[in-house]
Amino acid sequence: MSGPYAIRGSVSLPEAELMWRFSRSSGPGGQHVNTTDSQVELRFDLAKTEALPPVWKERALARLADRLVDGVVAVRASEHRSQWRNREAAAVRLAALLAEASAPPPRPRRATRVPRGINERRLREKKQRGDTKRGRSGRDWG
C-alpha cells in the first residue's frame, strides 16, 4: 500500500479502521483468475469512526445513507489482475467517496437579473437575422 489516503486536508483514512475482504474476481486473467483472490472489498465503519471531524461525519452519514449497511460503507474493486492494484483502487475510491460526501454544501446561487443591454442586443440580432432571411425571398426578382 502506498500509505495513508488523504480525504481532505490533513484528515486521512486510518489503516486500523479499514476492513479488507478478498475473493475470486471475474474478468480477464485466464487460469490465473481461478487461483487467486484478486477482487477486493474494502469496508469502513463510518458510524463508529473517530478519524473524521463530527461535522464531516454527520454530512457523510446523511449523504451516503442509501449506501450504508449498519453504518458501514463498502467499496469493491476488481478491474485489475493483481490484488495489490485492486487494493490501491479500492482505497483511492473510498477516500474520494468520503471526500465528496463530507464536503461542505455549495453556496446558494444569488439570483441576478439579465442586464437590459444584453436583452436589447439579442432582440436587435434577431431582427437583423429575420431581415436577412426575408431578403432572400424571390418576390422582387421578376
N, C-alpha and C positions, 0 to 999 in steps of 0.2 A: 504494500500500500504506500502511496506517496504522501502520507502524513495527514495532518488534520485538514478537514474540508471546511473552509470558511463559509458561513452562511451570509453574514454581512458584518462588516467592520471587524471587530476583534472576537466576535462570537463564532464558535466553530462546533462541529458535531463531536461530542465526546465519544471516543473509541469504546469506552467501557459500556456505554448505553446502547451500542449497536448490536443487534441480534442477526446473525447470518445463518442462512439455510441454503444448502446446495442440493441440486437434483439434476437428473439427466435432462439434457436440452435437446429439443428437436432442431432440425435445420442442417446446414452443411457440416461436414466433418467425416463422412463415411463411417468406417468401422470405429473410428476414434470416438464418435458420439455415443456409441453403445457402451463404452467402458469408463467414461469419465463423467463426473458430476460437474458440468460446466455452467449450468444455469444457476443464477444467484438470486436469492430473495433476501432483501435487506429490510429489517423491521426496526422501527424506532418508536418507543413509548412516549408519545407527545404529551399525554396527560400527566405523567409522573416525572418528567424530566425537570431538572433544576438548571440546565445549561442555558435555557432561553430566559430573557427578562420576562417578567409577568405580563407586560403589555403585549409583547410579541406572541407569547404563548396563547393568550386569550384570542388574539386575532387569528392565529394559525388554527386553533381549535374550531373557531367559528367558520372559517373559510374551507377547511378540509373536513367538515362534519360528515359529508356523504362518503368520504374515502376511509374514515376511521372505523376500526373494529375494536371496541373496548378501549378507545384512546390510543390505539397503535396504528401508525401509518406504515404501509408496506410498499416497497418498490422492487420490481423484478427486472432483471437484465439477462438476456440470452443471445444477444446479437453477435457476440464474438465466440471464437472457438475455445479460447483459454479461459479458465476460471478467474485468473488474475485480472484480465482485462474486463471481464464482466463485473468483478468486484469494484473495479475503478468506476465503471459506467454507472453502476447502481448507486455508489456513494455520491458521485457528482450529481446524479439525477435527484437524489434525496435532498442534497444541500440546496439545489436550485429550487426544488419544490417548497422547501421550508423558507427560503429567502423570499420567494414570491408570495407565499401565504402570510408571512409575518410583516410584509412591507406596509407602511402607513397608507391609508386610503388617499387617492388622488385629491388634489384641491378642487373644490367645486368650481365649475365654469361660471365666470361672471358674464351675464348677458350684456351684449353690446348692440347698438343699432347700426344698420348699414349706413355709411355716410351718403348724404344726398348726392354728392358729385359722382359717386360710383354708379348709383341708380340712373342718374341722368345720362351718363356716358353709355351705359348698357342700352338704354332706350334709343339714344341717338344712333348707335351702331346698328341696332335692329332696323331702324328706319332706313338707314343707308343701304343695308342689305336688301330690304324689300324693294327700294327704288331700283337697285341693280337688277334684281330678278324681273321686275316689271318692265324694265327697259329691254329685256331680251325677247319679249313677245313680238311676233312679226306683224302686228296690225298695220303699222305705218310704212311697210316696205312695198307698197303697191306698185 
